[in-house]
Amino acid sequence: MHMLSKNKIKFIRSLQQKKTRIETQCFVVEGRKGIEELLNADWIIRELYVSELIAQKFKDLLVNVNYSISDEQAIELASGLKNNREAIAVVSF
C-alpha cells in the first residue's frame, strides 16, 4: 500500500484552483464513476491512487495503467468531494 505524502495531497488539492490547473496543465478526476470513465478514455493519467476495493473492481481496466493502492483516508484528504474514499487521479490536458 502506498501512502499519499502531505505534499502530494497538497498538490492534488491545489488543482481545485483554475490558476494551478493552467500552470501545471493537469486536472483531477475523482470518485468511482469518474475514474471508470477516465480508464475507458484516452487521457494521459499522470498519477492514479485507488483503494484496494477499486483495484479489485477495476483490475481489468487497470492492466495497462500505472497506479498506486492507497488508504481510503489519504484519498479522502486529497479529494475535493465530501465522500470520496475510493479513487483520485491527476490527468494531463
N, C-alpha and C positions, 0 to 999 in steps of 0.2 A: 504494500500500500504506500502511496506517495502523498506526503503532506504538502499542501499548498503553503508556501512561505508567506510571511506577513507582507513582504514586498510584492509578491505575485498577487496576493489578494488586493493590495492597494492598487496595483496596476490595473487589474480587471475592473475594479470599482471605478477607477478614473475614466474608463471607457464609456461611462454613462454620460460624460460631457462631450458635446459635439466637437469642441476645440481639440481634445485629446484624440478623438476618433480621426479627425482630419490630419493631425500631426503624425499619428502612427499608421494611418491607412488601415486601421483594424476596427472591428466591431465585435460585440458579444452576442452569442446565441445561448439562450438559457432554457432549461426545462426539458422534459422527456420528449414532448411533441416537436419542439424546435430543433432539438438535436437529431431526432429521427428524420425530419425534413432535410436538415443540413447534410446528413450522411447519404441521403438519396440524391443530392445535387452535386454540382461540380465546383464548389467553393474550395479555396485553399485554407485548410484548417491549420493554424499555427500552433495552437495548444488546445487540448481536449482533456477535461477532467470529468470522470464519471464515477458513480457509486458502484459497488460490487453488483448490486441488483441490475443496474442498467448495463453493465459489462456483460452480464449473463443474458439479459433480454435481447441485446443488440449484437451478440457475438458475431453473427454472420455479416452485419454491416461494418463491423469494426476490423475486419480481417486486414484490409489494406490501409488502416489509419493508425498513426502514432498517437497513443493516448495513455493517460495515467489513471489508475484507480485511486481515488481519493476518499477520505472520510466525509460523511454527509455534513458534518458541522463546518468543515472548511469550505465546502461548496456553498453552503448557506451563507457564510460570512462574505464570500466573494460576490454573491448574487445580488442583483437589484430587485429581484422578485421576493415577495413575502414568504412563499412556501416552496422554494426550490432547494431540494437536498439531493437531487439526482444527477444533474449534469450541467456543465457550463463549458463553452468553447470561445476561444479567441480566433477570429476569422479575418483574413486579409480581404480588402476590397477587390 
